[in-house]
Amino acid sequence: MESKSRSDAFGAFLQGLQSNKVQATQTHPRNIPMRVLTELLDSGPEPVAELMSSSGLPFTDFADVLLELQKAEFITLHGLSGKEVVQLTPAGERLARFTVSG
């Protein structure tokens, strides 16, 4: 009986570790720009407000990510101020496809 409860407890422990590992991987600062790129790959050009909403990032962090991606020439912003649309550049699309496939 004690063996079964130990086994159950160990299984729960392992599940908790896996869950924490997945969560840490998804929210790691280096992965956030990749999440934005792959989101754009899946959805196509997207308004900044919608992309920010789906990213779950606070505004300042999201703005930093967009600036970083724009400086690296992975995205472009088009449209009027307040209604910009984010679009992948060819280099951004290649990187997103490599990330998804690799």
QUIJOCOR-V788498 format. One record per run of one state. SS is the DSSP state (@ for helix, = for strand, . for the rest). FROM is the first residue (numbers start at 1). LEN is the number of residues. If there is no record, write none. Layout:
((SS,FROM,LEN) (SS,FROM,LEN))
This chain:
((.,1,1) (@,2,26) (.,28,1) (@,29,15) (.,44,2) (=,46,2) (@,48,8) (.,56,3) (@,59,13) (.,72,3) (=,75,4) (.,79,6) (=,85,4) (.,89,1) (@,90,12) (.,102,1))
